[in-house]
Amino acid sequence: MAATPGAEGPPEEVIKPIGCAHYKRKSKFVTPCCSKVYTCRFCHDEKEDHTVNRKEVTELICTLCETRQPVQAECQKCGIRFGKYTCLECNLFDDEDKNQYHCAGCGICRIGGADRFFHCEKCNMCLPVQLKNGHKCVENVSRANCPVCLEDIHTSRIPCHIPDCGHLLHRTCFEQLLQSGHYACPICQTSLMDMTQLWKYLDNEVAHTPMPPEYSEYMADILCKDCHKESTVKFHVVGLKCTHCGSYNTCRIKGPPSPLEGATGSSTTNRVGLSSNTRRMEDRRENNSDGDSLVATRQTSNK
């Protein structure tokens, strides 16, 4: 499963014995926003009602000799190096090896190793090298927030999942979607993964779930959200299968289902002649005419 590199930063639940709970480092910085001293930007942001831009930091304090000095890689008094990994562009110091590297295109430091990722100019972010010649470019894709949690993606410390449609979402958010029974991209509604096995399961459900006689010849116009093609198919309560790609990730269009033209009894079958139970069934279907058949997919697969 391909994923983007996380932005440089500590794991959420790791507590380190040196520096602070977020970094192993031998320096503190003076915040340019409130002139307070913190070990890192995360310590600052957790306690203050505003965030700090670490690139605007101009002063450091050595934790060994307490010398206040301009931002630099080594202490001007005791000579200690503030971090084994040092990026003076990001004002980042870290004694822990995370395969950090600075990406000029992203404008920030990332983790995971520069040899494992490349910067896509159109997507404007770092992607795994295995996707270099096989991913769908979406311009400035990482500059948008995650469509699930609405948090920033570009500077997130959480790796992102890259579905075939190219719309990024946090890997943890992607996993939560699947656990909740949602298999479509929140942005474009394209399937987030290979659904072949589920489509086969639904084929079997349709085959073993006959429709009431009143609906046996009803047809529905649908739009497939995977191949984006329209087709006319037999109406079924389990799901509406695309005739082009076989996907059940479809939605109804052009109004409610209607009897097949020329079918037996179709000329006399109308809402007035339907039984009360059948009318109620039709009402429910019409009220949900804008819903997609993945809802039915989830209900069926959870039986």
C-alpha positions in Angstrom: 0.0 0.0 0.0 1.6 3.3 -1.1 1.7 6.2 1.3 3.2 9.6 1.4 6.1 10.4 3.8 5.0 12.0 7.0 6.2 15.5 7.7 9.2 15.6 10.0 8.1 15.4 13.6 7.8 13.0 16.6 5.4 10.1 16.9 2.4 11.2 18.8 2.8 8.8 21.8 6.6 8.7 22.2 8.2 10.3 25.3 11.9 10.9 25.1 14.3 11.2 28.0 16.4 14.0 26.5 15.1 17.4 25.4 11.4 17.2 25.6 8.6 14.7 25.0 8.9 15.4 21.2 12.6 15.6 20.4 16.1 14.6 21.5 18.0 17.9 21.2 20.4 20.1 23.1 18.8 23.5 22.6 15.8 25.5 23.3 14.5 28.4 21.2 13.1 31.8 22.0 9.7 32.2 20.3 9.4 35.2 18.0 5.7 35.5 18.7 5.6 35.7 22.5 9.3 35.8 23.5 9.0 32.7 25.6 11.5 29.8 25.8 10.4 26.3 24.6 12.3 23.2 23.6 10.3 22.8 20.4 7.3 24.2 18.5 5.0 21.4 19.7 5.7 22.2 23.3 4.8 25.8 22.5 1.7 25.1 20.6 0.4 22.7 23.3 0.5 25.5 26.0 -0.2 28.7 24.1 -3.3 29.8 22.3 -1.4 30.4 19.0 1.1 28.6 16.9 4.8 29.4 16.2 6.5 29.4 12.8 9.8 27.8 13.5 11.3 29.3 10.4 11.0 32.7 12.1 13.0 31.7 15.1 16.3 33.7 15.4 17.6 32.8 18.9 18.6 29.6 20.6 19.6 28.7 24.1 22.1 25.9 24.7 20.7 23.5 27.3 24.3 22.6 28.5 25.8 26.1 29.1 22.6 28.2 28.9 24.2 30.6 26.3 21.7 32.6 24.3 22.8 32.9 20.7 21.7 33.2 17.1 20.4 30.1 15.4 23.3 27.9 14.3 24.3 24.2 14.2 26.8 24.3 17.2 26.9 26.2 20.4 29.2 29.2 20.1 30.5 28.8 23.7 30.8 25.1 24.5 30.9 23.8 20.9 28.2 21.1 21.4 26.2 20.2 18.3 22.5 20.8 19.0 21.3 17.8 17.0 22.8 15.0 14.9 20.3 16.1 12.2 20.4 19.8 11.6 18.4 21.9 9.1 19.0 25.6 9.4 16.3 26.3 6.9 13.7 24.8 9.1 15.5 25.5 12.4 15.3 21.9 13.2 17.6 19.9 15.5 17.2 16.2 16.3 19.6 13.7 17.9 17.4 10.7 16.8 17.9 9.2 13.4 14.6 9.1 11.5 16.1 9.3 8.0 15.2 12.9 7.9 15.7 15.0 4.8 14.8 18.5 3.7 12.6 18.7 0.6 13.1 22.0 -1.2 9.9 21.5 -3.1 7.8 20.9 0.0 9.7 23.5 1.9 9.9 21.4 5.0 11.8 18.4 6.5 10.4 15.0 6.1 11.2 11.6 7.4 11.7 8.2 5.7 14.8 8.8 3.6 15.3 10.9 0.5 16.1 7.8 -1.6 12.6 6.4 -1.0 10.6 9.4 -2.2 10.5 12.0 -5.0 8.9 15.4 -5.3 6.1 15.6 -7.9 6.0 19.2 -9.2 2.4 19.1 -10.2 1.1 17.4 -7.0 3.6 19.6 -5.2 4.5 17.0 -2.6 6.8 14.0 -1.9 5.5 10.6 -3.1 7.0 7.1 -2.9 9.4 6.4 -5.8 7.3 3.4 -6.9 4.6 5.9 -7.9 6.9 8.0 -10.0 5.6 6.8 -13.4 2.2 5.4 -12.2 0.3 7.9 -10.1 -2.6 10.3 -11.0 -1.4 13.9 -10.6 -3.8 16.2 -8.8 -2.4 19.8 -8.7 -1.4 20.9 -5.3 -3.2 18.0 -3.8 -1.5 18.1 -0.4 -2.4 21.8 0.1 -6.0 20.7 0.9 -7.1 19.4 4.2 -7.9 15.8 4.8 -11.5 15.3 3.7 -12.2 13.1 6.8 -10.7 14.9 9.8 -10.3 18.3 8.0 -6.7 18.6 9.4 -3.8 19.8 7.3 -2.1 17.2 5.1 1.0 18.9 3.8 2.7 19.3 7.2 1.0 16.4 8.9 3.1 13.9 10.8 0.7 11.2 9.9 1.4 9.4 6.5 -1.3 9.7 3.9 -3.0 7.1 1.9 -3.0 7.6 -1.9 -6.1 6.0 -3.6 -6.2 5.6 -7.4 -8.2 8.8 -7.8 -5.3 10.8 -6.4 -7.1 12.5 -3.5 -5.1 12.3 -0.3 -6.4 11.4 3.1 -4.6 10.4 6.3 -3.9 6.7 6.5 -5.6 6.5 9.9 -8.7 8.3 8.4 -8.6 5.8 5.5 -8.6 2.9 7.9 -11.5 4.4 9.9 -13.5 4.8 6.7 -13.1 1.1 5.9 -13.9 0.0 9.4 -17.1 2.1 9.2 -18.1 0.5 5.9 -17.4 3.4 3.7 -15.4 2.4 0.6 -15.7 5.6 -1.6 -13.5 8.6 -1.8 -15.1 11.4 0.3 -14.2 13.9 -2.5 -15.0 12.2 -5.8 -16.9 9.0 -4.6 -14.6 6.7 -6.6 -13.9 3.4 -4.9 -10.9 3.6 -2.6 -9.7 0.1 -3.2 -10.1 -3.0 -5.3 -13.8 -4.0 -4.8 -13.8 -7.1 -7.0 -14.6 -9.5 -4.2 -17.4 -7.4 -2.9 -18.9 -7.0 -6.3 -18.9 -10.8 -6.7 -20.6 -11.1 -3.4 -23.3 -8.6 -4.5 -23.8 -10.5 -7.8 -24.6 -13.6 -5.7 -27.0 -11.6 -3.5 -28.8 -10.2 -6.5 -29.1 -13.7 -8.0 -30.7 -15.1 -4.8 -32.9 -12.1 -4.0 -35.8 -12.0 -6.5 -37.7 -8.8 -6.8 -41.5 -8.6 -6.3 -43.4 -9.3 -9.5 -44.4 -5.6 -9.7 -40.8 -4.6 -10.0 -39.4 -7.5 -12.0 -39.3 -5.5 -15.2 -38.5 -2.1 -13.7 -35.5 -0.3 -15.2 -33.3 2.4 -13.7 -30.9 4.9 -15.3 -27.6 5.0 -13.4 -24.3 6.7 -13.3 -21.2 4.7 -12.3 -18.9 6.6 -9.9 -15.9 4.4 -10.9 -15.9 4.6 -14.7 -18.2 7.7 -14.9 -20.4 6.2 -17.6 -24.2 6.0 -17.7 -26.3 2.9 -18.4 -29.8 1.6 -18.0 -30.1 -1.5 -15.8 -32.8 -3.6 -14.2 -33.8 -2.1 -10.9 -32.8 -4.2 -7.8 -33.0 -3.3 -4.1 -29.6 -4.8 -3.4 -27.7 -2.6 -5.8 -27.5 -1.3 -9.4 -24.6 -2.8 -11.3 -22.8 -0.8 -14.0 -22.9 -2.6 -17.4 -19.6 -1.1 -18.4 -17.2 -2.0 -15.5 -19.3 -4.2 -13.2 -19.1 -1.8 -10.3 -22.0 -1.4 -7.8 -20.6 2.1 -6.8 -23.5 3.7 -8.7 -26.3 6.2 -8.2 -29.7 6.6 -9.9 -30.2 9.5 -12.3 -33.1 10.8 -14.4 -35.9 10.1 -11.9 -37.3 7.0 -10.3 -37.3 3.5 -11.8 -39.9 2.8 -14.5 -41.3 -0.4 -16.1 -39.5 -1.8 -19.1 -41.3 -0.5 -22.2 -43.3 -3.3 -23.8 -43.1 -5.5 -20.7 -46.2 -7.6 -19.9 -48.7 -5.4 -18.0 -46.5 -2.3 -18.2 -49.2 -0.3 -20.0 -51.6 -0.8 -17.1 -49.1 -0.8 -14.2 -49.1 2.5 -12.4 -49.0 3.9 -8.9 -52.8 3.8 -8.6 -53.0 0.1 -9.4 -50.2 -0.9 -7.0 -50.9 -2.4 -3.6 -50.4 -0.3 -0.5 -47.2 -2.2 0.5 -45.7 -1.8 -3.0 -46.5 1.9 -3.0 -44.8 2.3 0.3 -41.8 0.5 -1.1 -41.7 2.8 -4.1 -42.1 5.9 -1.9 -39.0 4.8 0.1 -37.0 4.3 -3.1 -38.1 7.7 -4.5 -37.2 9.5 -1.3 -33.7 8.0 -1.5 -33.3 8.5 -5.2 -30.1 10.6 -4.7 -28.4 8.0 -2.6 -25.8 5.6 -4.0 -25.9 1.9 -4.1 -22.9 1.6 -1.8 -25.3 2.3 1.0 -27.2 -0.8 0.0 -23.8 -2.5 -0.4 -22.9 -1.8 3.2 -26.3 -2.9 4.5 -26.2 -6.2 2.5 -22.6 -7.1 3.4 -23.2 -6.6 7.1 -26.0 -9.1 7.3 
